[in-house]
Amino acid sequence: MEKLNLTQEWDKVFPKSDKVDHKKVTFHNRYGITLAADMYTPKGTEGKLPAIAVSGPFGAVKEQSSGLYAQKMAELGFLTIAFDPSYTGESGGTPRYVASPDINTEDFCAAVDFLSVQENVDPERIGIIGICGWGGMALNAAAIDTRIKATAAMTMYDITRVTANGYFDAEDSEQARFEKKKAMNAQRTEDYKNGSYALAGGVVDPLPEDAPQFVKDYYAYYKTPRGYHSRSLNSNGGWNVTSSLSFLNMPILQYSNEIRSAVLLVHGEKAHSRYFSETAYSKLTGDNKELLIIPGANHTDLYDQMDIIPFEKLNAFFTEYLR
């Protein structure tokens, strides 16, 4: 497996808690990619603990939102890991800055593999938290991995839907998809000629005066000290352009209606992406599914605003279903 060079100093965008122990760990997925993670363990605990794997948002790294969630949930008594997905952050995989609905769903399942064999983890009490684009990946993993007993998707994005249909399904036509495919395949040719991969996406900089509010929200998180991190693709650069081809052609959540484990969807009332969670919730079945809308909150409020993120609800949810 690939050997990773991990940063040992604390370089998160949030302060270190004195209530948990922290260490760097690695694990591999079934594609042979080595993933980097931060493990948070509540201090003073004994025996086998319930565990939670956290990742997201899309393009972010574990030093940002996912690490904040993991550390807080560890303070509440869970052993947690926040991991960088394949090809990003400190995790392995080449070429860099590639995304895939299949591989990134597998990343969550690989995190469950890792947690399942830890001596201080109860393998029957494992849950996952996905944030933003990784909320969709988390639900996708829950649909195939019966070891996952509880899933929380925070301010969820369905990346495959927005890639194929555009925001609010405004580009949901065969012609619009053809034009996208045509442009991305032309870029593939250029990439092959150049011997390198073009990057796109990330957060626009400088910020246009007429930018939509959600773009301003992203800028306020990823481009300011609040959430900026040098390894985050949203703070610097963007994704491999042609990654979007797989998201356009391989939609996730095809069998989300068959998820038997518990699911909690959380979204901000004012978030532009709220319709993803509402659509996903409408497809879920069973009496262990819940949609929670946070009054007045926008999309990025659920990234790091401690007075808005419903940690009390998350604690109650995972305590109930990871008994």
N, C-alpha and C positions, 0 to 999 in steps of 0.2 A: 504494500500500500504506500501511497505517496506520503513522504515526510513533510510535515508542515512546520514552518518557523513562526511560532506564536508570540505575540507581544505579551510580556508578563506584567508590565506596569498597568495600573488602572487608567484606562483611557476612555472611559464611558462619558456620556453627556449628562449623567446623573451621579449624585454622590454615593459613596460606598456605605452600606449599612453595617452597623456593628452588631446586628442581631443575627447575622448569617455568616457561614463560612463560604468562601469563594475559591474556586480553582478552575483552571483551563483543562478541558478534556477533548478528546477526539474520538470519532467513530466513523465507520464506513457504510455506504449504502450498497445496494446490490448491483450497481454499475461500477463498483470499485473505486468510487470517489471518496476521499477522506474529508470528513466535515469537522469543522472547529466549533466548539461550544464553550460557554461559561456555565459551570455548575454552581448552584446556590443551595446550601444545605442549612436548615434552621439549627442554631446552636443548642446544645444541651439535649438533643433528642437521641433516643435509643430504639432499637428494633427496626422493623421494616416500615418504611414511610410510603404514603401515596405520592405519586410523582406526576409532573406536568412538563411537557415539552412545548416551547414557545418559539415562534418565528414570525417575521414580517416587520413592517410593511414591505411591499414589493419594492426592491431596490435599496432597502435599508440594510443595516448590519446589526449584529447582536449588541453593539455598544450603544444603541439607540433604544427605541421603544420596546423591543422584545426583551432586552435585558432589564429594563425598568419593571416590566410586568413580572419577569421571572424572579427578580430580587424581592419584590413585594409579596408575591405568592409564597416565597420561601419564608418570609417573616411570619406568614399566616400558618406555617406548619407543613408545607409541601416541599419535597425535594424537587428542584426544577433545573432545567437546562434551557438556555437561549442559544440557538445555533444559527450560523451563517449557512444559507442554502448553497448547493453546488454552484461552483464557478464564481462565487462572490465572496467579498470580505476575506477572512483568513482561511476559508475552506478551499479545498483543492478543486481540480478540474480544469481542463483546457479545451478550447480556447476560453478566455476569460469573458465574463459579462454575458453569458448565455442563459436563457431561461427556457424551461420546457414544462408543460403541464404534467407530463408523465414523470420526469425525473424529480421535479419539485414536490409532487405528491409522494414519491418514493422517499424523499428526504424526511418527511414526517414519519413514515413507517420505519425508516432506519433509526430515527430517534427513539421510537418505541422498542426496537430491537435492543438498543444500547441500554435503555432504562430497565428493560426486563431482566437483565442479567446482573444488575448491580446488587451487591450483598445487602444494602440497606434500603432496597426498594421492594415493595410488594407488587409482583407482576400482574396481579389481578386488580390493581388500583392505579391505572395509568390514564391520564387525560392529556389533551393538547389544547393550546390556544393559538389561533392564527389571527394576525392583524392585517387589515386592509387586503391586499392581493393574496396574502397567505391565509386569510380567512376562507377564501374559496378553496385553496389547497387543503386546508384542515378539514373542511367538510368532505372534500373528495377522498381524503385518506380515511375518514370515518366510514365512508360508504363501502370501503373494501377491507378495512382492518378491524376485525372483531375484537382485537385486544384493547382497542381504544374504548374506554367505558364512558367518557364524557368529553364533549368538544365545545369550546367557546370560540365563536367567530366575532371579532371586534371590528366594527365599521367596515364590513366585508365588501370586497370587490370581486366580481367574477371577471377575471382578466380575459378569458376566452370569449365571453359575450361582448365585452366592450371592444375587443379587437375585431370581431366579425361584424358587429352591428353598429359600432360607434356609441358615443354617449347618448343615453336615453333612447337607444335603438334608432337614432336619426339616420344611420347609413345602412339600414337593414334591407339591402337589395342585392340582387345578383350582379348588377353592373358595378355597384360601389365596391363589392368584394373583388370583382375582377380587376378593377383599377388598382386596388391595394396589392393583390397578388402580382400583377404586372410590374409594379414599381419595385416590390421586394425581390422579385426574381431578376430584374435588371441589376439590382444592387448586388445580388449574388455573383453575377458575371464580373462586375467591377471589383468585388472583393477578391475573386479568384485571380484576376489580372494583377491586382496590387499586392497580393500575398498577405493581406491584412483585412480585418473586419471593421466596417464602418459602425460607429456608435451613434445612437440617437435617443431621444427621450430625456429623462432626468427633468430637472426643474429649470424653466426658462430663466435666463439671467443675462442682461438686466430685466427687471420686471416691467412690462408695458403698463402704461397708465390705465389703459382700458381692459386690463386682464380680468377675467371672470373671478368672482370671489374665491372659488375653490383653488384657483391657481395662486392667488394671494395667500391663501391659507398654507399651501404647500411651501411657498417661498418663505413664509414666516417660520416654518419649522426647519426645513432642510438647508436654507441659505443664511440663517442667523445662528448665533451661539446657542439658542434654545435647543436645536437638534442637529447642528452641522457636525459631520464626521468625515474625515478625509477618505475613508474606505467606502463610504456610502455612494452608490451610483446616482442617487437623487441629489446629493450635494455636489458631486463632481462627475461630469460626463453623462453616461447613459448606457442602455443595453445594446447588444449586438442587434442591428436593425433587422436582420433576417430571422431572429428568434420568433418574431411575431407570426411567421408562417405556420408554425406548429400550433400556436394558440388560436389561429384562425380556423385551422382544420380539425382540431381535436378538442371539442368542448368538454368541460368538466361537469360534474354534478348530474351525470346521466341517470344514476341510480340512487340519488340522494333520498328519494321517497322510501328506500328500503333500509335506511339507517335505523337500527334498533336501539342503539345507545343514546344517552341523553345529549341534547344539543341546546345551547344558549346562543342566540344571535343578539348582538347589541349594536345599536346604531344611534347616531345623533339626529335629532329632529330636523336640524337645518343642513345635514350633510347631503351633498349632491348625489352621493352614491347610495342613498337609503333604499332606492328601488331594488338594488341587488339583494339586500337582506330580506326585504318584503317578499320578493319573488321566491327566494330560496325557502323561506318559512312556509309559504303557501304549498310547497311540494312535500314538506315533511309530514310524517304521520306519527301517531302515538301520543300518549299523554305526558311524555317526558321531554317535550320540545317547547321552547319559549322564545318569544321575540320581545326585547326590551328596547324601547325608544327613549333616549335621554333628552328631556325637554331643553330646548335652547342650544344644544350642542352642535357644533359643526364637525366636519370629518376629522380634522387633525386634533381636535380637543381630546379624542380618545387615544391619541398617541402618547401623551405625557402629562395631561392636566390631572394631577392627583385628586383635586377636589371634584372632578367630573367623572373620571373613570370609576365605575361602580364596583370597587374591590370588595365591599361588603357582600354584594350580590354574588360575585365570582367565588368568594370564600364559601358562601352558603351552598352554591350550586355544586362546586367540586366536593365539598364535605358530604353532601347528600349522596352523590353518585359515585364517589370513590371511597365508600365506607370501608 
